[in-house]
Amino acid sequence: MKQSFETSKLYYGFPIFILGYQDQNFGYNITTCSSSYSLGDWVVVGVGAEENAAEQIKHSQAFTINIPDESFMLAMERAGFITHREKLEHLGLDYEISGRTQAPILEACPVVLDCQVDRIIEEDGICHLFAKIVDRLVEPELLDDKGHFRNDAFAPTYFMGDGHQRVYRYLDDRVDPMGSFIKKARKKDDQS
């Protein structure tokens, strides 16, 4: 039987990304984030309502989701721990500006979502940013010869833990197609 445990938070595995945005004070800026979900052409991101990112995105109504792999962990951590100051130049990060949203696209991140804010809901100190994905950008080596995403070639870092300890988890090279477990079970049942 499961037991209840007291914790201030529980992260059960969320991909880490770097939120890029226009900044009225510094031109362009970034911060680290792990609170998001996407469905179709929509994405929802959660940031602290008092954070600089929330204030700036409310003004610009646009952002990028820059998804790093584990080779970018030091810059990713620094982008999250440095607050209320310019980070792109400080960290020496190469970037370009999106022609659609005018938000920064980090060259080191192999996957980027370019997003236009549709609405913002602020509740309990959290800003929920609902945005339309206006462009998906990937490094060419993450696409097969038919232009489909190569799931086995990309390994984002995941954020997990509770109020006691938070950790980064990495993916290995195993890939199981959706529906494969049901197919295996049916095949086993048919053989019985």
Beta strands, then each sheet from edge to edge (+ up, - down):
strand 1: 10-15
strand 2: 17-23
strand 3: 27-33
strand 4: 36-39
strand 5: 42-48
strand 6: 62-67
strand 7: 95-97
strand 8: 104-106
strand 9: 111-123
strand 10: 126-138
strand 11: 157-162
strand 12: 166-170
sheet 1: 1+ 11- 12+
sheet 2: 3+ 2- 6+ 9- 10+ 5- 4+
sheet 3: 7+ 8-
end
